Amino acid sequence: MQVVATPDGRVSRAEAARFLGFRPKTLAEWHRLGVGPKSHLVGGRRFYSLEDLRAYADGSKLVRPEAA
């Protein structure tokens, strides 16, 4: 699946949701609950790294480190 990423490998919440096969609201709820792939706040918006999304999709990283 092709996702639109910034040059440093960040993707928006909408792109991350599309990559994982969920809705953006699901990722927002996961963030609120402290689960899901790690995200970063930049300028008031949530971004995800492609590396973290791939690790989450492979099952090797199921919970954000700060939530564990």
PDB file of N, CA, C and O in Angstrom:
ATOM      1  N   MET A   1       0.840  -1.174   0.000  1.00  0.00           N
ATOM      2  CA  MET A   1       0.000   0.000   0.000  1.00  0.00           C
ATOM      3  C   MET A   1       0.887   1.239   0.000  1.00  0.00           C
ATOM      4  O   MET A   1       1.869   1.323   0.737  1.00  0.00           O
ATOM      5  N   GLN A   2       0.525   2.173  -0.824  1.00  0.00           N
ATOM      6  CA  GLN A   2       1.282   3.411  -0.954  1.00  0.00           C
ATOM      7  C   GLN A   2       0.731   4.455   0.007  1.00  0.00           C
ATOM      8  O   GLN A   2      -0.463   4.752  -0.025  1.00  0.00           O
ATOM      9  N   VAL A   3       1.577   5.012   0.858  1.00  0.00           N
ATOM     10  CA  VAL A   3       1.166   6.090   1.756  1.00  0.00           C
ATOM     11  C   VAL A   3       2.016   7.316   1.467  1.00  0.00           C
ATOM     12  O   VAL A   3       3.162   7.209   1.030  1.00  0.00           O
ATOM     13  N   VAL A   4       1.439   8.473   1.717  1.00  0.00           N
ATOM     14  CA  VAL A   4       2.150   9.734   1.509  1.00  0.00           C
ATOM     15  C   VAL A   4       2.885  10.066   2.791  1.00  0.00           C
ATOM     16  O   VAL A   4       2.269  10.234   3.844  1.00  0.00           O
ATOM     17  N   ALA A   5       4.202  10.159   2.704  1.00  0.00           N
ATOM     18  CA  ALA A   5       5.040  10.441   3.876  1.00  0.00           C
ATOM     19  C   ALA A   5       5.885  11.684   3.623  1.00  0.00           C
ATOM     20  O   ALA A   5       6.170  12.032   2.477  1.00  0.00           O
ATOM     21  N   THR A   6       6.280  12.344   4.704  1.00  0.00           N
ATOM     22  CA  THR A   6       7.203  13.469   4.603  1.00  0.00           C
ATOM     23  C   THR A   6       8.596  12.902   4.307  1.00  0.00           C
ATOM     24  O   THR A   6       8.808  11.697   4.442  1.00  0.00           O
ATOM     25  N   PRO A   7       9.535  13.745   3.911  1.00  0.00           N
ATOM     26  CA  PRO A   7      10.883  13.237   3.628  1.00  0.00           C
ATOM     27  C   PRO A   7      11.548  12.507   4.809  1.00  0.00           C
ATOM     28  O   PRO A   7      12.395  11.637   4.606  1.00  0.00           O
ATOM     29  N   ASP A   8      11.159  12.865   6.040  1.00  0.00           N
ATOM     30  CA  ASP A   8      11.759  12.193   7.192  1.00  0.00           C
ATOM     31  C   ASP A   8      10.975  10.948   7.629  1.00  0.00           C
ATOM     32  O   ASP A   8      11.284  10.362   8.667  1.00  0.00           O
ATOM     33  N   GLY A   9       9.972  10.541   6.853  1.00  0.00           N
ATOM     34  CA  GLY A   9       9.267   9.296   7.127  1.00  0.00           C
ATOM     35  C   GLY A   9       8.039   9.411   8.000  1.00  0.00           C
ATOM     36  O   GLY A   9       7.506   8.395   8.446  1.00  0.00           O
ATOM     37  N   ARG A  10       7.570  10.634   8.258  1.00  0.00           N
ATOM     38  CA  ARG A  10       6.349  10.805   9.062  1.00  0.00           C
ATOM     39  C   ARG A  10       5.124  10.735   8.167  1.00  0.00           C
ATOM     40  O   ARG A  10       5.156  11.142   7.006  1.00  0.00           O
ATOM     41  N   VAL A  11       4.035  10.206   8.737  1.00  0.00           N
ATOM     42  CA  VAL A  11       2.756  10.193   8.025  1.00  0.00           C
ATOM     43  C   VAL A  11       1.679  10.770   8.940  1.00  0.00           C
ATOM     44  O   VAL A  11       1.792  10.705  10.164  1.00  0.00           O
ATOM     45  N   SER A  12       0.652  11.323   8.345  1.00  0.00           N
ATOM     46  CA  SER A  12      -0.451  11.894   9.115  1.00  0.00           C
ATOM     47  C   SER A  12      -1.273  10.778   9.742  1.00  0.00           C
ATOM     48  O   SER A  12      -1.104   9.607   9.403  1.00  0.00           O
ATOM     49  N   ARG A  13      -2.155  11.142  10.647  1.00  0.00           N
ATOM     50  CA  ARG A  13      -3.034  10.157  11.276  1.00  0.00           C
ATOM     51  C   ARG A  13      -3.908   9.480  10.223  1.00  0.00           C
ATOM     52  O   ARG A  13      -4.130   8.271  10.285  1.00  0.00           O
ATOM     53  N   ALA A  14      -4.402  10.250   9.261  1.00  0.00           N
ATOM     54  CA  ALA A  14      -5.250   9.676   8.211  1.00  0.00           C
ATOM     55  C   ALA A  14      -4.474   8.651   7.386  1.00  0.00           C
ATOM     56  O   ALA A  14      -4.999   7.581   7.076  1.00  0.00           O
ATOM     57  N   GLU A  15      -3.235   8.968   7.031  1.00  0.00           N
ATOM     58  CA  GLU A  15      -2.411   8.033   6.261  1.00  0.00           C
ATOM     59  C   GLU A  15      -2.040   6.809   7.103  1.00  0.00           C
ATOM     60  O   GLU A  15      -2.014   5.687   6.597  1.00  0.00           O
ATOM     61  N   ALA A  16      -1.754   7.030   8.381  1.00  0.00           N
ATOM     62  CA  ALA A  16      -1.420   5.913   9.272  1.00  0.00           C
ATOM     63  C   ALA A  16      -2.612   4.972   9.406  1.00  0.00           C
ATOM     64  O   ALA A  16      -2.449   3.752   9.392  1.00  0.00           O
ATOM     65  N   ALA A  17      -3.803   5.538   9.537  1.00  0.00           N
ATOM     66  CA  ALA A  17      -5.013   4.726   9.649  1.00  0.00           C
ATOM     67  C   ALA A  17      -5.232   3.920   8.373  1.00  0.00           C
ATOM     68  O   ALA A  17      -5.588   2.743   8.432  1.00  0.00           O
ATOM     69  N   ARG A  18      -5.021   4.545   7.238  1.00  0.00           N
ATOM     70  CA  ARG A  18      -5.177   3.840   5.963  1.00  0.00           C
ATOM     71  C   ARG A  18      -4.165   2.711   5.843  1.00  0.00           C
ATOM     72  O   ARG A  18      -4.499   1.624   5.372  1.00  0.00           O
ATOM     73  N   PHE A  19      -2.938   2.958   6.263  1.00  0.00           N
ATOM     74  CA  PHE A  19      -1.876   1.947   6.224  1.00  0.00           C
ATOM     75  C   PHE A  19      -2.247   0.733   7.085  1.00  0.00           C
ATOM     76  O   PHE A  19      -2.017  -0.409   6.689  1.00  0.00           O
ATOM     77  N   LEU A  20      -2.825   0.992   8.267  1.00  0.00           N
ATOM     78  CA  LEU A  20      -3.165  -0.088   9.195  1.00  0.00           C
ATOM     79  C   LEU A  20      -4.542  -0.695   8.926  1.00  0.00           C
ATOM     80  O   LEU A  20      -4.856  -1.766   9.445  1.00  0.00           O
ATOM     81  N   GLY A  21      -5.367  -0.018   8.119  1.00  0.00           N
ATOM     82  CA  GLY A  21      -6.685  -0.534   7.814  1.00  0.00           C
ATOM     83  C   GLY A  21      -7.747  -0.156   8.832  1.00  0.00           C
ATOM     84  O   GLY A  21      -8.729  -0.878   9.007  1.00  0.00           O
ATOM     85  N   PHE A  22      -7.558   0.961   9.496  1.00  0.00           N
ATOM     86  CA  PHE A  22      -8.516   1.471  10.480  1.00  0.00           C
ATOM     87  C   PHE A  22      -8.940   2.878  10.094  1.00  0.00           C
ATOM     88  O   PHE A  22      -8.431   3.448   9.129  1.00  0.00           O
ATOM     89  N   ARG A  23      -9.873   3.431  10.853  1.00  0.00           N
ATOM     90  CA  ARG A  23     -10.287   4.813  10.657  1.00  0.00           C
ATOM     91  C   ARG A  23      -9.420   5.728  11.525  1.00  0.00           C
ATOM     92  O   ARG A  23      -8.932   5.302  12.572  1.00  0.00           O
ATOM     93  N   PRO A  24      -9.224   6.985  11.100  1.00  0.00           N
ATOM     94  CA  PRO A  24      -8.440   7.918  11.906  1.00  0.00           C
ATOM     95  C   PRO A  24      -8.976   8.065  13.334  1.00  0.00           C
ATOM     96  O   PRO A  24      -8.195   8.237  14.270  1.00  0.00           O
ATOM     97  N   LYS A  25     -10.304   7.999  13.509  1.00  0.00           N
ATOM     98  CA  LYS A  25     -10.879   8.103  14.856  1.00  0.00           C
ATOM     99  C   LYS A  25     -10.410   6.956  15.747  1.00  0.00           C
ATOM    100  O   LYS A  25     -10.261   7.127  16.957  1.00  0.00           O
ATOM    101  N   THR A  26     -10.180   5.798  15.154  1.00  0.00           N
ATOM    102  CA  THR A  26      -9.696   4.649  15.925  1.00  0.00           C
ATOM    103  C   THR A  26      -8.311   4.953  16.471  1.00  0.00           C
ATOM    104  O   THR A  26      -8.040   4.692  17.643  1.00  0.00           O
ATOM    105  N   LEU A  27      -7.430   5.500  15.641  1.00  0.00           N
ATOM    106  CA  LEU A  27      -6.090   5.847  16.109  1.00  0.00           C
ATOM    107  C   LEU A  27      -6.141   6.933  17.170  1.00  0.00           C
ATOM    108  O   LEU A  27      -5.345   6.914  18.109  1.00  0.00           O
ATOM    109  N   ALA A  28      -7.066   7.881  17.038  1.00  0.00           N
ATOM    110  CA  ALA A  28      -7.225   8.931  18.056  1.00  0.00           C
ATOM    111  C   ALA A  28      -7.646   8.310  19.385  1.00  0.00           C
ATOM    112  O   ALA A  28      -7.144   8.698  20.440  1.00  0.00           O
ATOM    113  N   GLU A  29      -8.563   7.352  19.335  1.00  0.00           N
ATOM    114  CA  GLU A  29      -9.019   6.682  20.556  1.00  0.00           C
ATOM    115  C   GLU A  29      -7.894   5.850  21.159  1.00  0.00           C
ATOM    116  O   GLU A  29      -7.716   5.838  22.377  1.00  0.00           O
ATOM    117  N   TRP A  30      -7.140   5.159  20.324  1.00  0.00           N
ATOM    118  CA  TRP A  30      -5.999   4.386  20.818  1.00  0.00           C
ATOM    119  C   TRP A  30      -5.016   5.301  21.545  1.00  0.00           C
ATOM    120  O   TRP A  30      -4.493   4.948  22.602  1.00  0.00           O
ATOM    121  N   HIS A  31      -4.770   6.481  20.967  1.00  0.00           N
ATOM    122  CA  HIS A  31      -3.847   7.414  21.610  1.00  0.00           C
ATOM    123  C   HIS A  31      -4.382   7.815  22.982  1.00  0.00           C
ATOM    124  O   HIS A  31      -3.629   7.875  23.954  1.00  0.00           O
ATOM    125  N   ARG A  32      -5.667   8.086  23.058  1.00  0.00           N
ATOM    126  CA  ARG A  32      -6.295   8.466  24.333  1.00  0.00           C
ATOM    127  C   ARG A  32      -6.155   7.352  25.365  1.00  0.00           C
ATOM    128  O   ARG A  32      -5.957   7.620  26.550  1.00  0.00           O
ATOM    129  N   LEU A  33      -6.258   6.101  24.914  1.00  0.00           N
ATOM    130  CA  LEU A  33      -6.173   4.947  25.813  1.00  0.00           C
ATOM    131  C   LEU A  33      -4.727   4.522  26.109  1.00  0.00           C
ATOM    132  O   LEU A  33      -4.493   3.700  26.996  1.00  0.00           O
ATOM    133  N   GLY A  34      -3.761   5.078  25.371  1.00  0.00           N
ATOM    134  CA  GLY A  34      -2.367   4.725  25.592  1.00  0.00           C
ATOM    135  C   GLY A  34      -1.948   3.430  24.922  1.00  0.00           C
ATOM    136  O   GLY A  34      -1.010   2.773  25.373  1.00  0.00           O
ATOM    137  N   VAL A  35      -2.633   3.057  23.852  1.00  0.00           N
ATOM    138  CA  VAL A  35      -2.269   1.855  23.107  1.00  0.00           C
ATOM    139  C   VAL A  35      -2.017   2.223  21.648  1.00  0.00           C
ATOM    140  O   VAL A  35      -2.208   3.370  21.244  1.00  0.00           O
ATOM    141  N   GLY A  36      -1.592   1.252  20.875  1.00  0.00           N
ATOM    142  CA  GLY A  36      -1.364   1.488  19.451  1.00  0.00           C
ATOM    143  C   GLY A  36       0.046   1.937  19.167  1.00  0.00           C
ATOM    144  O   GLY A  36       0.889   1.974  20.064  1.00  0.00           O
ATOM    145  N   PRO A  37       0.305   2.281  17.916  1.00  0.00           N
ATOM    146  CA  PRO A  37       1.659   2.700  17.530  1.00  0.00           C
ATOM    147  C   PRO A  37       2.015   4.053  18.136  1.00  0.00           C
ATOM    148  O   PRO A  37       1.143   4.885  18.388  1.00  0.00           O
ATOM    149  N   LYS A  38       3.288   4.254  18.362  1.00  0.00           N
ATOM    150  CA  LYS A  38       3.794   5.507  18.922  1.00  0.00           C
ATOM    151  C   LYS A  38       3.535   6.654  17.941  1.00  0.00           C
ATOM    152  O   LYS A  38       3.676   6.495  16.728  1.00  0.00           O
ATOM    153  N   SER A  39       3.156   7.799  18.482  1.00  0.00           N
ATOM    154  CA  SER A  39       2.916   8.978  17.644  1.00  0.00           C
ATOM    155  C   SER A  39       3.672  10.168  18.213  1.00  0.00           C
ATOM    156  O   SER A  39       4.151  10.145  19.346  1.00  0.00           O
ATOM    157  N   HIS A  40       3.763  11.210  17.390  1.00  0.00           N
ATOM    158  CA  HIS A  40       4.467  12.430  17.779  1.00  0.00           C
ATOM    159  C   HIS A  40       3.570  13.623  17.475  1.00  0.00           C
ATOM    160  O   HIS A  40       2.926  13.675  16.427  1.00  0.00           O
ATOM    161  N   LEU A  41       3.535  14.572  18.390  1.00  0.00           N
ATOM    162  CA  LEU A  41       2.767  15.791  18.197  1.00  0.00           C
ATOM    163  C   LEU A  41       3.679  16.840  17.568  1.00  0.00           C
ATOM    164  O   LEU A  41       4.719  17.187  18.128  1.00  0.00           O
ATOM    165  N   VAL A  42       3.278  17.343  16.391  1.00  0.00           N
ATOM    166  CA  VAL A  42       4.047  18.367  15.686  1.00  0.00           C
ATOM    167  C   VAL A  42       3.070  19.450  15.247  1.00  0.00           C
ATOM    168  O   VAL A  42       2.197  19.211  14.414  1.00  0.00           O
ATOM    169  N   GLY A  43       3.223  20.618  15.804  1.00  0.00           N
ATOM    170  CA  GLY A  43       2.360  21.729  15.426  1.00  0.00           C
ATOM    171  C   GLY A  43       0.886  21.474  15.674  1.00  0.00           C
ATOM    172  O   GLY A  43       0.040  21.938  14.909  1.00  0.00           O
ATOM    173  N   GLY A  44       0.569  20.750  16.721  1.00  0.00           N
ATOM    174  CA  GLY A  44      -0.813  20.465  17.058  1.00  0.00           C
ATOM    175  C   GLY A  44      -1.422  19.292  16.317  1.00  0.00           C
ATOM    176  O   GLY A  44      -2.604  19.001  16.498  1.00  0.00           O
ATOM    177  N   ARG A  45      -0.644  18.609  15.485  1.00  0.00           N
ATOM    178  CA  ARG A  45      -1.139  17.450  14.729  1.00  0.00           C
ATOM    179  C   ARG A  45      -0.330  16.216  15.099  1.00  0.00           C
ATOM    180  O   ARG A  45       0.857  16.313  15.411  1.00  0.00           O
ATOM    181  N   ARG A  46      -0.974  15.060  15.062  1.00  0.00           N
ATOM    182  CA  ARG A  46      -0.337  13.783  15.363  1.00  0.00           C
ATOM    183  C   ARG A  46       0.258  13.199  14.098  1.00  0.00           C
ATOM    184  O   ARG A  46      -0.387  13.156  13.051  1.00  0.00           O
ATOM    185  N   PHE A  47       1.503  12.747  14.211  1.00  0.00           N
ATOM    186  CA  PHE A  47       2.178  12.068  13.116  1.00  0.00           C
ATOM    187  C   PHE A  47       2.730  10.739  13.619  1.00  0.00           C
ATOM    188  O   PHE A  47       2.994  10.573  14.810  1.00  0.00           O
ATOM    189  N   TYR A  48       2.898   9.812  12.712  1.00  0.00           N
ATOM    190  CA  TYR A  48       3.416   8.479  13.005  1.00  0.00           C
ATOM    191  C   TYR A  48       4.588   8.214  12.073  1.00  0.00           C
ATOM    192  O   TYR A  48       4.576   8.650  10.922  1.00  0.00           O
ATOM    193  N   SER A  49       5.603   7.500  12.559  1.00  0.00           N
ATOM    194  CA  SER A  49       6.709   7.153  11.673  1.00  0.00           C
ATOM    195  C   SER A  49       6.362   5.852  10.953  1.00  0.00           C
ATOM    196  O   SER A  49       5.722   4.966  11.519  1.00  0.00           O
ATOM    197  N   LEU A  50       6.792   5.755   9.711  1.00  0.00           N
ATOM    198  CA  LEU A  50       6.532   4.534   8.943  1.00  0.00           C
ATOM    199  C   LEU A  50       7.172   3.325   9.614  1.00  0.00           C
ATOM    200  O   LEU A  50       6.613   2.228   9.595  1.00  0.00           O
ATOM    201  N   GLU A  51       8.329   3.525  10.199  1.00  0.00           N
ATOM    202  CA  GLU A  51       9.021   2.432  10.899  1.00  0.00           C
ATOM    203  C   GLU A  51       8.171   1.903  12.054  1.00  0.00           C
ATOM    204  O   GLU A  51       8.032   0.691  12.219  1.00  0.00           O
ATOM    205  N   ASP A  52       7.602   2.808  12.852  1.00  0.00           N
ATOM    206  CA  ASP A  52       6.749   2.389  13.972  1.00  0.00           C
ATOM    207  C   ASP A  52       5.474   1.712  13.475  1.00  0.00           C
ATOM    208  O   ASP A  52       5.010   0.745  14.079  1.00  0.00           O
ATOM    209  N   LEU A  53       4.906   2.214  12.375  1.00  0.00           N
ATOM    210  CA  LEU A  53       3.697   1.600  11.829  1.00  0.00           C
ATOM    211  C   LEU A  53       3.968   0.186  11.322  1.00  0.00           C
ATOM    212  O   LEU A  53       3.161  -0.720  11.530  1.00  0.00           O
ATOM    213  N   ARG A  54       5.106   0.004  10.657  1.00  0.00           N
ATOM    214  CA  ARG A  54       5.462  -1.340  10.173  1.00  0.00           C
ATOM    215  C   ARG A  54       5.673  -2.294  11.346  1.00  0.00           C
ATOM    216  O   ARG A  54       5.225  -3.440  11.302  1.00  0.00           O
ATOM    217  N   ALA A  55       6.348  -1.831  12.387  1.00  0.00           N
ATOM    218  CA  ALA A  55       6.575  -2.670  13.564  1.00  0.00           C
ATOM    219  C   ALA A  55       5.253  -3.024  14.225  1.00  0.00           C
ATOM    220  O   ALA A  55       5.061  -4.162  14.654  1.00  0.00           O
ATOM    221  N   TYR A  56       4.347  -2.074  14.311  1.00  0.00           N
ATOM    222  CA  TYR A  56       3.044  -2.336  14.913  1.00  0.00           C
ATOM    223  C   TYR A  56       2.256  -3.339  14.069  1.00  0.00           C
ATOM    224  O   TYR A  56       1.640  -4.260  14.605  1.00  0.00           O
ATOM    225  N   ALA A  57       2.280  -3.155  12.755  1.00  0.00           N
ATOM    226  CA  ALA A  57       1.555  -4.057  11.852  1.00  0.00           C
ATOM    227  C   ALA A  57       2.118  -5.476  11.903  1.00  0.00           C
ATOM    228  O   ALA A  57       1.377  -6.445  11.741  1.00  0.00           O
ATOM    229  N   ASP A  58       3.417  -5.599  12.126  1.00  0.00           N
ATOM    230  CA  ASP A  58       4.057  -6.925  12.215  1.00  0.00           C
ATOM    231  C   ASP A  58       3.815  -7.579  13.569  1.00  0.00           C
ATOM    232  O   ASP A  58       4.102  -8.763  13.747  1.00  0.00           O
ATOM    233  N   GLY A  59       3.288  -6.816  14.522  1.00  0.00           N
ATOM    234  CA  GLY A  59       2.998  -7.357  15.841  1.00  0.00           C
ATOM    235  C   GLY A  59       4.165  -7.313  16.803  1.00  0.00           C
ATOM    236  O   GLY A  59       4.070  -7.832  17.915  1.00  0.00           O
ATOM    237  N   SER A  60       5.275  -6.697  16.390  1.00  0.00           N
ATOM    238  CA  SER A  60       6.439  -6.665  17.268  1.00  0.00           C
ATOM    239  C   SER A  60       6.383  -5.506  18.259  1.00  0.00           C
ATOM    240  O   SER A  60       7.199  -5.448  19.179  1.00  0.00           O
ATOM    241  N   LYS A  61       5.439  -4.587  18.089  1.00  0.00           N
ATOM    242  CA  LYS A  61       5.330  -3.420  18.967  1.00  0.00           C
ATOM    243  C   LYS A  61       3.842  -3.137  19.169  1.00  0.00           C
ATOM    244  O   LYS A  61       3.235  -2.420  18.374  1.00  0.00           O
ATOM    245  N   LEU A  62       3.259  -3.689  20.215  1.00  0.00           N
ATOM    246  CA  LEU A  62       1.827  -3.595  20.382  1.00  0.00           C
ATOM    247  C   LEU A  62       1.362  -2.419  21.228  1.00  0.00           C
ATOM    248  O   LEU A  62       0.209  -2.003  21.115  1.00  0.00           O
ATOM    249  N   VAL A  63       2.230  -1.876  22.071  1.00  0.00           N
ATOM    250  CA  VAL A  63       1.837  -0.785  22.954  1.00  0.00           C
ATOM    251  C   VAL A  63       2.894   0.303  22.904  1.00  0.00           C
ATOM    252  O   VAL A  63       4.090   0.021  22.830  1.00  0.00           O
ATOM    253  N   ARG A  64       2.443   1.548  22.944  1.00  0.00           N
ATOM    254  CA  ARG A  64       3.400   2.640  22.967  1.00  0.00           C
ATOM    255  C   ARG A  64       4.281   2.529  24.206  1.00  0.00           C
ATOM    256  O   ARG A  64       3.770   2.216  25.281  1.00  0.00           O
ATOM    257  N   PRO A  65       5.583   2.773  24.095  1.00  0.00           N
ATOM    258  CA  PRO A  65       6.486   2.627  25.248  1.00  0.00           C
ATOM    259  C   PRO A  65       6.089   3.467  26.458  1.00  0.00           C
ATOM    260  O   PRO A  65       6.235   3.011  27.592  1.00  0.00           O
ATOM    261  N   GLU A  66       5.590   4.684  26.242  1.00  0.00           N
ATOM    262  CA  GLU A  66       5.250   5.532  27.389  1.00  0.00           C
ATOM    263  C   GLU A  66       3.998   5.048  28.114  1.00  0.00           C
ATOM    264  O   GLU A  66       3.723   5.492  29.229  1.00  0.00           O
ATOM    265  N   ALA A  67       3.240   4.150  27.501  1.00  0.00           N
ATOM    266  CA  ALA A  67       2.028   3.630  28.126  1.00  0.00           C
ATOM    267  C   ALA A  67       2.304   2.333  28.887  1.00  0.00           C
ATOM    268  O   ALA A  67       1.471   1.896  29.681  1.00  0.00           O
ATOM    269  N   ALA A  68       3.436   1.727  28.661  1.00  0.00           N
ATOM    270  CA  ALA A  68       3.742   0.429  29.289  1.00  0.00           C
ATOM    271  C   ALA A  68       4.140   0.579  30.736  1.00  0.00           C
ATOM    272  O   ALA A  68       4.428  -0.414  31.404  1.00  0.00           O
TER     273      ALA A  68
END
